[in-house]
Amino acid sequence: MSLPNTAPHSAPHSAPHYFVPGPSMWPMAGGISMLVTMVGASAWVNSASWGPAVCIAGIVAMLTVLYFWFGEAIGESESGQYSRNIDLSFRWSMSWFIFSEVMFFAAFFGALFYARAISMPWLADLDHKVLWPDFAGQWGNTGPAGVVESFNTMGPFPIPTINTALLLLSGVTLTISHHALRAGHRRNTAIWLAATILLGAIFMGFQVYEYMHAYQDLNLKLTSGIYGSTFFMLTGFHGFHVTLGAIMLSVILYRVLRGHFTADNHFGFEGAAWYWHFVDVVWLGLYVVVYWL
């Protein structure tokens, strides 16, 4: 099935003006919902009884904000109010957003590097043997004072390796979907995009199972010293990004089925694809650094 080339979709390339949206409450509402989410999450990990409810309420509020906010943007696009300048603005905005996500993960990878390559050898050197004579400098220890419960580290087999294959395959299916969209084949675009979302969902299912295995069988928890905190922060935030990416691609799939994109005008698809490929690249670094080294 070919994509329809209707007037509203070609409008972004012919609109002579730069669209300026009116005042909106959604940025403020989004900021408040994120604040509520993080307050609830912080209370949750610190065992506060009210933490889970507040965190879930914040997530629901954020999803509601995104639904109406992006709904307005989609309506503006489909009504022909966006010009080439808006398209370029969206591309720069998405590029800077992904750059900010790169810096976000760079901070966590930097913390892991500092702990493994600087702090741990320093605590295990000869000068500190007087304070902690039994401390060994291998990664995955119980701390210099031995205050962390004994635990086992997480290896690369089998779940992390399976998840790596799933994400790499999802990158391939998403690329095939993009080429189908550029060729004007809506049916193939939707099929391969749905396959990408399914692979992402399977990835998340395996990660949930991995966390259950870590807590129940390995005694590996968020409180398991620097190893546990860096492991769960890196893999957990990555899983959160996979979840967001799957939601974004699900919205794009809905729009593909509605015929919102044409072969030469589909930045909504491209922006979500950029994000998904970024998530794939982060996982490759995470797979090597966290599970293998």
WOLIN-V489020 format. One line per field, one symbol per residue. ss: DSSP state (a for helix, b for strand, c for the rest). psi: psi as a letter, one per 20 degrees, with the letter a starting at -180 (. if undefined). burial: # if it has 24 or more other ideal C-beta (glycine too) atoms within 12 Angstrom, else .. Layout:
ss->???
psi->???
burial->???
This chain:
ss->cbccccaaaaaaaccccccccccccaaaaaaaaaaaaaaaaaaaacccccaaaaaaaaaaaaaaaaaaaaaaaaaaaacccccaaaaaaaaaaaaaaaaaaaaaaaaaaaaaaaaaaaaaaaaccaaaccccccccccccccccccccccccccccccaaaaaaaaaaaaaaaaaaaaaaaaccbaaaaaaaaaaaaaaaaaaaaaaaaaaaaaaaccccccccaaaaaaaaaaaaaaaaaaaaaaaaaaaaaaaaaacccbccbcaaaaaaaaaaaaaaaaaaaaaaaaaac
psi->pqpqmrghhihhiipiropoqrqqihgghggghhggghgggghgijkphiggggghghgggghgghghghggggghghjkipahhgghggggghghghghhghghhgghgggggggiggghghjrhhjhggmhjpqkqplrjqhikipqqrqrpriqhghgghghghghhhghhgggghhghikngghggghghhggghhhgghghhghgggggghhikorhjlahggghghgghghghhhggghhgghgghgghghikiqrhjnlhgggghgggghghggghghggggghg.
burial->..#....#####..#..........#...#..#..##..##............##.###.###.##..##..##.###..###..##..#...#...#..#...#..##.##..##..##..##..........#.#.######......#.##....##..######.##.######.###.#.#.###.######.######.##..##..#.....###.#####.###########################..####..#######################.###..
